[in-house]
Amino acid sequence: MIVANATGCSSIYGGSAPATPYRAGQDGKGVAWANSLFEDNAEYGFGINLANRKMQEKAIMIFKDAISANRLGEQVKTLFNQYLEVSNDTKKQGEIVDRIKDLLEKDNSEVAKELLVYSKYLVKKSIWVIGGDGWAYDIGFGGLDHVIAQGEDINILVLDTEVYSNTGGQSSKSTPIAAVARFASAGKRIRKKDLGLIAMSYGYVYVAQVAMGADRNQFLKAITEAESYNGPSLIIAYSPCINHGLKAGMGKSQEEEARAVKAGYWHLYRYDPRLENEGKNPFQLDSKDPTESLRDFILNEVRFASLAQTFPDVAEDLFKALEEDTRKRLETYKRYASMDYSKK
Ligand SMILES: Cc1ncc(C[n+]2csc(CCOP(=O)(O)OP(=O)(O)O)c2C)c(N)n1
């Protein structure tokens, strides 16, 4: 796995010593992580992806040349042919390449030494572009949009805190109406942008909206499906943040995610373009109708509750506008979820 991380909270806790949220896999192979600028992270990950794909193509070409020139032994040849057959299964690919490497290491010939250098590029890398909403919705959006429009196999994870968290909570296009944030101290007056819908309009981008604390199973499904989808993937993850002023405290952020979904503040869905080819609806709404009060939910967060104190004259109207917006969003998602793809 290779991570391209936009500057923001995730680059701070992702890249500081002595603690790190990343660890090596059971095979000892670790995550390669790098932090780019805040304004070009999608492009940065895209470049890493292109370089890796090119190196993989080159490695395959060099192996094929060696085989057609009869410079490789039967065992490596058989394994390499198996490798070509499992191109979409990176786990199997890795196992076969490990066996190829073992054979090449035991071989002292010049060709074996040369191929050993290239063999590490044979395994397709899992590339993840990670960052916050300030990057994804605003400053880096042009790049993010351009990258998903290239159709390359790349995964994007947006940690949606609905503000620029790392610089003290400035309002972004992801900030919901009525929330108090820097540059929106009297409550944001226009509604949150729907990044997922924009990405879905391409039709070939895997898109999911998740909230780990609300549904871990759905979260893991989205990650696995994004990883396996041979094209661009975008996962938008609801991420409670210190700037939200959770009255329950940040130790309860997973519970807050669950409440956000139950109150209909945040919706869970997955849009998988592969399903359309099977005559199925690519859009699946994973969260249920709200069972708890949206008003109770927002008033448990200082970003909303403080508006009622500082701007009581507008608070009620803005809270109503937020209720209206979340309801409209749900209606839109339900419309998508009820579309019939079977009679195409
Ligand atoms: C071009 C540019 N402008 C401003 C900054 C300063 N800066 C660093 S992180 C950040 C906020 C990031 O917010 P977001 O993308 O939402 O990520 P979060 O911190 O919320 O995870 C800003 C403004 C920067 N690094 N580069």
Ligand as a Chemical Component Dictionary entry (heavy atoms), coordinates in Angstrom:
data_LIG
# 
_chem_comp.id                   LIG 
_chem_comp.type                 NON-POLYMER 
_chem_comp.pdbx_formal_charge   1 
_chem_comp.three_letter_code    LIG 
# 
loop_
_chem_comp_atom.comp_id 
_chem_comp_atom.atom_id 
_chem_comp_atom.alt_atom_id 
_chem_comp_atom.type_symbol 
_chem_comp_atom.charge 
_chem_comp_atom.model_Cartn_x 
_chem_comp_atom.model_Cartn_y 
_chem_comp_atom.model_Cartn_z 
_chem_comp_atom.pdbx_ordinal 
LIG C1  C1  C 0 -1.995  26.037 -0.260 1  
LIG C2  C2  C 0 -2.070  25.914 1.200  2  
LIG N1  N1  N 0 -2.883  26.741 1.897  3  
LIG C3  C3  C 0 -2.972  26.634 3.222  4  
LIG C4  C4  C 0 -2.229  25.698 3.899  5  
LIG C5  C5  C 0 -2.337  25.595 5.403  6  
LIG N2  N2  N 1 -3.075  24.430 5.787  7  
LIG C6  C6  C 0 -2.496  23.284 6.204  8  
LIG S1  S1  S 0 -3.592  22.117 6.651  9  
LIG C7  C7  C 0 -4.886  23.130 6.293  10 
LIG C8  C8  C 0 -6.298  22.692 6.558  11 
LIG C9  C9  C 0 -6.615  21.333 6.068  12 
LIG O1  O1  O 0 -7.987  21.135 6.181  13 
LIG P1  P1  P 0 -8.634  19.825 5.623  14 
LIG O2  O2  O 0 -8.194  19.540 4.241  15 
LIG O3  O3  O 0 -10.106 19.894 5.842  16 
LIG O4  O4  O 0 -8.002  18.666 6.524  17 
LIG P2  P2  P 0 -8.218  18.379 8.096  18 
LIG O5  O5  O 0 -7.171  19.154 8.823  19 
LIG O6  O6  O 0 -9.614  18.800 8.405  20 
LIG O7  O7  O 0 -8.016  16.909 8.231  21 
LIG C10 C10 C 0 -4.447  24.374 5.812  22 
LIG C11 C11 C 0 -5.323  25.484 5.458  23 
LIG C12 C12 C 0 -1.389  24.843 3.167  24 
LIG N3  N3  N 0 -0.684  23.864 3.741  25 
LIG N4  N4  N 0 -1.308  24.987 1.826  26 
# 
loop_
_chem_comp_bond.comp_id 
_chem_comp_bond.atom_id_1 
_chem_comp_bond.atom_id_2 
_chem_comp_bond.value_order 
_chem_comp_bond.pdbx_ordinal 
LIG C1  C2  SING 1  
LIG C2  N1  SING 2  
LIG C2  N4  DOUB 3  
LIG N1  C3  DOUB 4  
LIG C3  C4  SING 5  
LIG C4  C5  SING 6  
LIG C4  C12 DOUB 7  
LIG C5  N2  SING 8  
LIG N2  C6  DOUB 9  
LIG N2  C10 SING 10 
LIG C6  S1  SING 11 
LIG S1  C7  SING 12 
LIG C7  C8  SING 13 
LIG C7  C10 DOUB 14 
LIG C8  C9  SING 15 
LIG C9  O1  SING 16 
LIG O1  P1  SING 17 
LIG P1  O2  DOUB 18 
LIG P1  O3  SING 19 
LIG P1  O4  SING 20 
LIG O4  P2  SING 21 
LIG P2  O5  DOUB 22 
LIG P2  O6  SING 23 
LIG P2  O7  SING 24 
LIG C10 C11 SING 25 
LIG C12 N3  SING 26 
LIG C12 N4  SING 27 
# 
